[in-house]
Amino acid sequence: MNVKDKVCVVTGGASGIGLGLCNRFAREGAHVVLSDLKQDATEAHAEPIGAYPVACDVGREEDVQHLVEATVEHFGRIDLLVSNAGIGIDGGLDTPTDAWRKIIDINLMSEVWGAKYAVPHMLEQGGGYLLNTASAAGLLVIFDTVGYTVTKHAAVGFTEWLAAEYGNQGIGVSLLVPAAVKTPILAGKEDTPEGQDAITTDQLADMVIDGLAKEQFLINTHPWVLEKFAYKARDYDGYIQLLRDDRVKAAEAAKATAAA
């Protein structure tokens, strides 16, 4: 898919990865719909790139429906929906039930609702494209946030289903699985291994443009993610043991830091 002259909707578009994609799509000549939670931030970031601002709380089905319908009403079509907005909530089994419901709605159900309302328009107009942002945590495991790991795994499964179900009906589907990206989430972690491994949002946007052009299902940002994912597929028990070993190392490092 070439985004030039296409109507491209991006959720979570006022910061981080979403803003990087909006900026790049605009430079490529797309008609960008920049969507985020707050109207003032949405308008502030849309104006410099000539994007159409639509505020949306992706954790609410009616908001996602409105986003799609407002786009079609304004432009007459929707060519690319990037379901990118997401949150992280730290915690394990102590994660409160209301926090589970919130992260499920934002990280998973927003993508379900996006497809639910966009796909009928795309089928009617003869084609379209869905790009869902998951995370490397959708292929592997992040210890500090079980909610993020679980919802991103679910997003991967849902996006695979979309590709299988609609790939022969003119709907392209891609899955973005970024690892470390230089966004506000990494603030203060620049000197950590994760921070040192981080790419810029411009670098990520380059990868997305290339992946869309190739209509590539999996758009990966860091080679080590696929290497570890391949190991997981070859030796699942070995992968689980590796996770356990990493957990022990993390606990020992925390004790050493506390004692210093």
N, C-alpha and C positions, 0 to 999 in steps of 0.2 A: 504493500500500500504506500502510495506517495501522498503525503498530507497536503500538498499544494492545492489550494482552492477547495479543500474539504472542510466540512463543519466538524470541528473537534471539541468535544466536551471533556474537561478535566476536573475531577473533584479533588478537594484538598489543594486547590490551585493557588492559594495565597502564600505558600511557604514551601521550603524544602524541595522535594522531588517534583511535586505538582507544579510549583512555580517555574522550576527549571524546564519542565516539559512545555508549559504554556509559552514561555519566552521563545523556546526553540521552534515550536509549531508556528508561532507568529512570524518568525524570521523565514520560515520555509514557505510562507504565503497561505497559511491556513486561516479559516474563519474560526477563531478560538472563543469558546464559552468557558470563562474562568469562574469556577464555583468554589465557595468555601463557606464556613459556618457563619461568619459575621459579615453583614452587608457592607460595613465601612471598609474592612480589609479587602473584601472582594472588589469593590469599586476602585480602591486605591491602587491595586496591582493590575487591574484590567485596563485602566485608562492609558498608561504609558505604552501599551502594546496594541491598543485598539481592539481589545477583547470585549465580548459581551458579558457583563457581570450578572450572575444569578446566585444569590445566597441559598444555601441548602444544608440542612442538618441530615447527613446521610444515614443517621441512626433512626430516621423516621420515614416510613414507606411513602407517606403522602408528599414529603419534601422531594424525594427522589422522583416520584411520578411528576411532580410539578417541574422539576429541572428538565426532564425529557420533553414534556409538553411545551414548556416555554421556549426551548430550543427549536422544536419543530414549528411552532407558531412564528418565531422570529425569522428563521432561515428557510423554512419549508422542508427541511430534512435533517437527519443526523447521520453522519458518516462514521465517526469514531467516538466511542465512549470509553474514556479512561477512568475506571473506578479505582482511584488512587488513595482517597482519604482513609486514614487508619489511626489507631491509637495503641499505646502500650500501657498495660497495668501490671506493675510488679507484684509478685506473690506466687505462692504455691497453693496447697489445699486450704490455706487460710483465706483465700480470695473470697470476698463476700459475694453472695448470690446476685445482688444488684449490679456488682461490678462485672460478673460473668455475663449478665444479660446485656450490659452496655457494650462490652467489647465484642460480643457475638453480633449484635446489631450493626455496629460500625465496621468491623473487619470482615464479616461474612455476609450478613443479610443485605448490606448496602450493594454488594455485587450481585446478589440474587435479584434484588429489586431493580437495579440498573438494567440487567438483562431482560427482566420481565416486561419493562415498559419500553425499552429501546428496540429489542429484536422485532416486534411486530411492525414497527415503522421501517426498519431495515429490510425486512422481507417484502413489504409492500413497495418500497422504492427500488428493489432489485439488488440490494447488497448493503454491506456495512461491515464494521469492524469493532471488536471488543478487546480492550487491553486491560487486564486485571492486575493490579499490583498486589503481590503476596509478599514474600521475603525469603531470604535464605532459611529463615526459621520455619518456613513451610515445607522445606525438604529435610531439615535437620532439627536440632533441639536447642532452644535457648533456656538455660537453667533458671534465670532470675524471674521469668514470667511465663508461667504455664498457660495463662489465658492467651497470650500472644502466640505462643507455639501452637496451641490447639486450633485457634481460629485461622491462623495462616496455613496450617495443614489442610483445614477444611476448604479454604479458598483455592488451594491447589487442586483438590479433588473436584470442586465445582467447575473450575475453569477447564479441566480435562473433559468433564462431561459436556460442557458447552461446545468445545472443539469437535468432539465426536458427534454430537447431535446436530449441529448446524453447519459444519464444515462443508457439506455437500449441498448446502442451500444458499451459498453466496455470502455467508457470514464468516469473516476471518476472525480468528481468536489467538491472542498471544498472552503469555503469562510472564510478568516481570518479577524476578526474584533477587532483588538487590541485597548485598551484604552491607558493609559499612559505606555510608555516603556522608559527605560533609554537609550536614544539615544542623539545625539547632539541637537536635537530639544528642549530637556528639559534643556539644559545648562542654568544655572542661576535660574532655577525654582525648585531647590531641596527642598526648604523649604516651597513651596506652597502645598496646599492639593493635587494637581495633581502630583507634584513631589514625595510627600510622599507615594502616592498610586502606584507609578510606579514599574513595574517589570523589571528584567534584560532581555537582549536578550537571554541569556542562558535559563532562565525560559520559555520565549516564545517559543524557539526552542523545548523544552521538550513537550510543549503543541501541537506544530505542528506535531512532530513525532508521538505522541499519537493519534492525530486526523486523520492523514493519515493512520495509522495502522487500525483504526476503520472505515475508509472511511466515516468519519463524515462530513456532509455538513458544519455546522457552527462551527468554531473554535473560541471560545470566551476566553478572557484573564481575565476578571473581572466580578464576579457574579452580581455586581450592574447594569451592562449594560443590562443584560437579565431581571433583575427585573424591571428596568425602561421601557424596551421595552415591557414587558408583561403588565405593567400598561397602556402604550400607546395603546395597542391592546384592552384592556378592556374598557378604558374610554378616547377616543381621545380628547373630549372637556376638560376633567380634565387635560390631559397631556399638552394641549396648554395653559391652565391657569397656570399650574406649570411653563412652560417656561416664561410666562409673569411675574410671581412673581419673578422668578430667575433674570429676566432682571432688574426689579425694584431694587432688592437687590444689584445687581452688580453696578447699577448707583449710589445708595446711598453710597456704599463702596468707589467708585471712588471719590465722592464729599468729603467724610470724609478724605480720603488720601490727597487730594489736599489742604484741609483746615488745615491739621496738620503741 
